[in-house]
């Protein structure tokens, strides 16, 4: 888990070089005083010459007052069409937050010439309107679903997504791990662990409950429970948020479900798609990182025989999307409050690479509602990729580290660029003998990438796993 800060986080910005380009001119200087010569006075032996009589007159100079650009900008941008709380105080905060003493002078010059716009504000400051507003008003510090992260400082915001993971003590992968010398390091490739650890944001699907109590749900064939102490494995993997909108988070009943929420909260690890009531289960989780605000939302339609309860106003459970309307409203809310929205879905037919109609049809509804990326899990195997309105739908990432049986898997890498476009890469891996192994650059890796090309609708995968939209003629 990366460093989450609820206090204001300084944004690293390139320093303005206004003096050389005319956007900023130093203020407060004075012209040099004119050279003065003491008057020559004739003296005689009987006269007494005093220093005070012959000294040059003193010219007193004082520095011109510094220009108060915060006040000027407050007046200049009053009434601008923006959600930013523009004011003199806001601009003083902005200068302090960005640690750039020349920022406001340059902003004033630019705004005076071209007017104010949200786009220009972001270009000049490196902060989106959503991020700046939440940081300035203190909402980012006060809200329990807004998390301020230290970015890695590299261009773009890096994210990783994996499928199902299980730390359940009564299941094969954890039983195997307990026999190893190096724990998770002997179960998941160092390459894959490094990708998650170094990403700005990393997420996995939490396909179990965290609890030391509870009983298996009656009539359920497979139930998974992890000891609460096992939550520390997420820190080892570098995970920043987990998906609970699935069909196993409630496996040991309400008491274990609440334990799961509390365990994650004590660990400082945000979760999505589940909660003590429907308001909490529907709540987007936001991350402010490197000047952008990113929303994560999640829902499930995974069970043929529904046993995992849906949250209500008074009872705990998950957010369901068998009917898409409720999730559409969640996505719309997230879009209203963030720069980029990631929708996580638990869906699809288990052990099948084929897509259900409900996946392809509702994915488009979610994109129309504002989702900028869709990532799915639940099938326990890989499914394909589709682009709709240039938005990628990663239908299923399958198991990441979940079962004892052999299956193809992988890790999705995403880089969110300044213009909100995406670079996508799929790191192919195999899950065999309770180990998840990166196989990129090998024959096995190329086989998996070829399968992904076959499963996909209009996406290409190059030899390195880079995913691009396949453009077709109209």
TAJONOR-V79826 format. One record per backbone hydrogen bond with DSSP energy under -0.5 kcal/mol. CO is the residue of the C=O (numbers start at 1). NH is the residue of the N-H. If there is no record, write none. Layout:
# TAJONOR-V79826
co={CO	CO}
nh={NH	NH}
This chain:
# TAJONOR-V79826
co={2	3	3	5	11	18	18	18	18	44	47	48	50	50	51	51	58	67	68	69	70	71	72	73	75	77	80	84	87	88	89	90	91	92	93	94	95	95	97	100	102	103	104	105	106	107	108	109	110	111	117	118	119	120	121	122	128	129	130	131	132	133	134	134	134	138	139	143	145	147	147	148	149	156	157	158	158	159	160	161	163	164	164	165	168	171	172	173	174	176	177	182	183	184	184	187	189	190	191	192	193	194	195	201	202	202	203	204	204	205	205	206	209	209	217	219	221	224	225	225	226	227	228	229	230	231	231	232	233	234	234	240	241	242	242	243	244	248	250	251	252	252	253	254	255	256	257	258	259	260	261	262	263	264	265	268	270	272	272	273	275	277	278	280	281	285	286	287	287	288	289	291	292	292	293	293	294	295	296	297	299	300	304	307	309	312	315	317	318	318	319	323	324	325	326	327	328	329	330	331	332	333	334	334	335	340	341	341	341	342	342	343	343	344	345	345	346	349	356	356	357	358	359	360	361	362	363	364	365	366	366	367	373	374	375	376	377	379	381	384	385	385	386	388	391	392	392	393	393	394	396	398	401	404	407	409	411	411	412	413	414	414	415	415	416	417	421	423	424	425	425	426	427	428	428	429	430	430	431	432	435	435	436	437	439	439	442	443	444	445	446	447	448	449	450	451	452	458	460	462	465	466	467	468	469}
nh={4	5	150	148	13	21	22	23	24	47	49	50	53	54	54	55	60	69	72	73	74	75	76	77	78	80	82	86	91	92	93	94	95	96	97	98	99	100	11	103	106	107	108	109	110	111	112	113	114	115	121	122	123	124	125	126	132	133	134	135	136	137	138	139	140	142	143	146	286	149	288	5	151	158	416	200	201	414	203	412	205	400	401	207	171	175	176	177	178	179	180	185	186	187	188	436	193	194	195	196	197	198	199	160	240	241	162	206	243	165	207	208	211	226	220	221	223	209	169	170	211	230	231	232	233	234	235	236	237	238	239	270	204	244	272	206	246	251	253	217	215	256	257	258	259	260	261	262	263	264	265	266	267	269	268	270	242	244	245	319	317	281	282	283	273	296	147	289	294	149	292	128	289	294	339	340	287	342	285	344	346	321	306	309	318	278	312	275	311	320	300	326	328	329	330	331	332	333	334	335	336	337	337	338	338	295	343	372	373	297	344	345	375	299	347	377	301	352	359	360	361	362	363	364	365	366	367	368	369	370	371	370	343	394	345	397	347	351	398	395	457	458	393	391	388	374	394	386	395	376	383	164	166	433	431	429	413	427	161	425	159	416	417	423	157	420	417	415	467	413	427	428	411	439	440	409	432	437	407	435	432	437	189	430	442	445	446	447	448	449	450	451	452	453	454	455	456	470	468	465	426	462	424	460	471}
